[in-house]
Amino acid sequence: MKNQTKSLWQATFNDSQAFVDFYFDKIFSEKRNIFIKENGKIVSCLQAIPFPMKMENRIVPTCYLSGILTDKNFQNRGFMRQLLQKTHQQLYDNGIWATTLIPSEKYLFEVYRKFGYEAIFKVDSVRHCGESRNPLKQMELLVKPAMTEAVELQKNERKNAYEYFNKKNLDRKISLLATEDYFENICDLVELENKKIFVAKYLENIVGIAFVSEKGDVLELFADNENIRKILLNKILQEFDLQETTIQLFAKKQDFGMLRIINVEKFLNNFAQNNFDKEFEFNVFDSEVTENCGFYTIKNGFCTKQPTSNQPITTINQLAKIVFKNKVPAMTYMMNE
């Protein structure tokens, strides 16, 4: 199974041999691999990687879908639909609340919307320009060294870096989180792809972290305060010999990642608890996970479910829009970036 999947991946995606070898050595698991066969051969497959997700005041189980593909010789025959339907039902049965993914091409956003996905993860980018070099300020720094310094992350500090990174992710109201094992894999991949991770340290304690592309663009940044943020950014400019860099932020602007609600009842129970003073009614229809179909009433912090009514249908996409309305969900640093 592993060799078949790897060959399909290589024939479908334009990834380097080094990345493919890394992925199938470190990330791939037959337990996570969901596939469709035709005449004994895998023709469509994906990896469903478990990820915890912070939803307001609790952590819920979700899966990130990676490497979604169909053999080029079997495309346009409905295998992708079969694969996603199988995936959604299987994950529902396993207690998963939602699935997430990052489309590799813009046109795929509309493709995945047909399967219930909605782009709730959105990003914006801002520019950071280096400060003008003041000779007097440079001299002052030489006489009075800053207590906080920015350095490239070393292997023996990865555990501390993960603890800081995870803590900052947990500070967000809604965020896809990374496990420590996945963070370790990300660190290895960053080295493999000539990207960098910088940490800001104050008295040997990590107080900031930045993931940086091979070109010097900031893909993810956390810092305890604005001064530490500037120290990290200026270190990046210095290391890459740049005058300015761009910083990716989670904000309601450009579509980035998508989410599909897999277990409507669990999602709406959590939604009800966080909207105690509001009332909603949803007549949900889900053609892929039929257990989700029903008439849901939210009132006084509780969600009740009855058989589907004759009221207008709420699709899985529409439900995600309502649940995440006025929210800014964030997604942990992913392999796609």
N, C-alpha and C positions, 0 to 999 in steps of 0.2 A: 504493500500500500504506500509506504513512504517513498519508494523509488518512482512509482507511477505518478504520485502527486508532485514530486520534485521535477520530473520531466515535463509535466503539464505546466508547472509554474515557469520553467525556463522557456517554454515555447510561447507563453502568453505575455509575460512581463519583460520589460527591458532592464531588469536588475543585473548588477554585476555578479560575476561568479562568486566573488568573495561574500557578497550579501546573501546570495542563495545558500551557499554552504553554511554560513553563520545561522541563518533562519532555520534550516532543517537540522542543524546540530543543537541549537539552543532553544528554539521556540516550538517547533513542530512536535506534535504529540498525536499518536493514533487515536487516543481517547477524545481529543478535541476535533478530530477530522470528521466532518460530515460530508457524505458524498452520494452521488447517484451513479449507478452502473448501467451500462448497455452491453449486452453480450459478454458479461464478465469483465468488462473494462471500465475503469473510472472515467467518466466523461464530464462531470461537473463536481466541484468540491469547494470547501472553505474550512477555515479553522475558527472555532468558537472559543476564544480565550477568556477565561473568567476574570472579571474586574469588579471590585466593590465600587459602589457609587454612593456618595453622600447626598441624601435627599432631605434638606432642611435639618431635622434633628435626629436622623437615623441613617444607618448604613444598609444598603440593600444590594442583593446579588444581581449583577448584569453580566453580559458577555459582549466582547468586542469581536466583530467578524472581520477576519483577515484573509487575504488571498482568495477572494471570491472569483472563481473562474469557470469557464466552460471550454472544453476542447474545441478548437477552431473548426474541426471537421463535423462537429455536432451542434453548432450554433443555430439559432432561429428555429429550434425544434421543441422549445418549451422546457428544456432541462434546467435552466436557471430558475424558472418558476417552481418546478418540482423541488429543487434544492432548497430554496428559501422557505417554501411551505413545510418541508420536512424539518428544517432547522427550527422554525418558529414553534412547531408543535412539540418537537423533542425537548426544546429548552423550557417550554411551558411545563411539560411533564416533570422536568428536573427542578422546578421551583425558581426559575430565573424570571426576574421582573421585567427586564428590557434588554434589547440589543442595541449596540452602537456600531457605527462604521464611518470611515472617511472616504468619500468617492475620489477616485484617482483622476477623474476627468469631470469637467463641468456638466456635460450632458448627462452624466450618470445620476445627478441629483433628481432629475425627472424620472429616470428609470426606477430608482429605488422608492420614489414616492408612490409608485403603483403597487408597492408591496407594504405600504403602511408607514414608511419612514418619513420623518420630518426633520428639517435642518434647524435644530434647536441650539446647536453650538455655532456661534458666530464670532468672527474676529475683526479687528481693526488693526492698523499699524500706525505707529507714530515715529517721528525721526528724533534722534538725539545727536546733537552736534557737540564736538569737543570744545572745551573752554580755551580761550586764548591764553597763550603761555606768558604769564607775567614773571619777569626775572626775579622781582622781589619775593613773590609768592614761592617760586621755586627754591630760593635761598632759605626762606622760612621753613619749608618742608625738610630741607637738609639739616637745619639746626634742631628742629622740633619734629621728629618723625611721627607720622600719623599712627594712632593706636590700632586703626583698622587697615588691613591690607587685603588686596585681591590677588589670588593665586590660582593656578590651574589645579583642579581636583586630583589628588593622588589616590592610588588604589587602597592604601591603608586607611583612608578617611571616608570611604564610600558608605559605611554603615552610618556614620554621623551625618553625612550628607543626605542619606535617605530619610533619616529621622527628622531632619529640618525640612526637607522637601515635603514629606508626608504631613507634617504639622501645618505647614502653610496651605497645603491643599485642603486640609480639614477645616481651616479657617473660612474657606469659601462656603456659601450657603448650599450651592449645588455643584458638585464636581465629581468627575470620574477619577478614581484614585488609582495609584500604582502599588502593587505588592513589592516587597523588598526584592524578591527574585527577579521581577520584571525590571526594577530599577537597576539591578546589577547587569542585566542583559543590555539595557539601554547604554550604560556606561561603556560596556565592551563595544557596542555598535558605534558609539561616538568616536572611539579610538580608530575603529576600522575604517570609518568614512571621513577621517581627517576633520571631524568637527571637534568642538572643545566644550568642556564644562569648567566654569570658573566659580570659585567660592570666595566670599568675603569673610575674613576671620577677625574677631576681636578677642584678644587674650586667649587664642587657640580655640575659641568657640565659633562655630559657623553662624553667621548672621545674615547671609545672603547667598544666593546661588543663581547662575545663569547658564542656559544651554544655548550654544552658539553654532550657527552653520559654518560650513567651510569657507564661506565668503565674509563672515563676520556679522551676519544678521542674527538678532536675538530672537530665539524661538520660544523661550520661556524664561521669566525672571521673577524671583522673589527677593525681597530685602526688608529688613526690620524698620528702616526709615529712609527718607529721601537722600540723606547724605551717603548712606551705604550704597544705595542704588547708583548714585553718581560715581562712586569709587569703582564699582563693578563695570559700569559702562565706559569709563575712561580707561580702565585696564583693557577692555576689549578693543577700543580704538587704538590703543598703543600696540597691542599684540598683532593686530591685523593691519597696522599702518593706515588707518582710515581717518578721514575728517568727520564722518558721520556714519551712523548705523540706523537700521530700522528695528523697532521693537514690536513684536506681535502681542496684542492684548485681546482678551475675550470681551467683546462688546457687540451690540446688536447692529452689525453692518454687513459684513460679507459672509455668506454661507461657508461653513467649514466642515462640521461633522453632523451626522444624522442619528436619530434615535427612533426606535420602534417600541411601543409599549407591548409587552408580551403577555403579562398578566394584568388585565384591566381591573379586576376586583381588588387586588392588593394595592395597585397604584392609586385607585380612587379612595380606598380606606385611608391611606397615608395622606392623600390630598385633603380629605375631609377633616382629618385631625389638625391640619395646618390652616384650615379655613373654617373655624368653628362658627363664626358669625354669618356664614354665607350659605345660600341654598342653590343647588343645581339639580338638573335632571338630564340624563344622557340615555338616549335609546341607541345603544352601541351595536353595530354589526361588524363582524370580523369573519371574512370568508376563509381565512387560513387557520385560525385558532377558534373553532366554533364555541368552545367553552366561554369565550369572552362575550358572546352575544347575550344581550339582556337589557332590561330597563333599570338604570341605576339612579337612586335618589340620594342626594347628599343634604343632610340637615342636622344641625346641632352637633357637628363633629363626627357624625356617623354616616356610613354608606350602606344602603340596603339594595339588594338585587332581586328583580322579579323577571318573569319572562318578557321577551321583546314585545313592545306595544305598537300601536299604529301611528305613533308620533314620528316626526321627521328623524331620519337616521343621522347619527353621529359617527363619522368614520374614525378609524384609528389615527389617521393623520390629524384630523380636527381635534381629537381628544388631546393629543400631545401639544398642540398649539394652545389649548385652553389651560392645561396643567402648568405649562411653562410660560404663560403670558406674563410679561413684565419681569421675567427672571433673566439672569445672565449665567447660564450653566457653563462650566469650564470642563475641559478635557485634558487629562494628564498628557505629558509629552509622549507621543506615539511614534512607532517605527516609521509611519508614513512621512514624517516631517524631515 
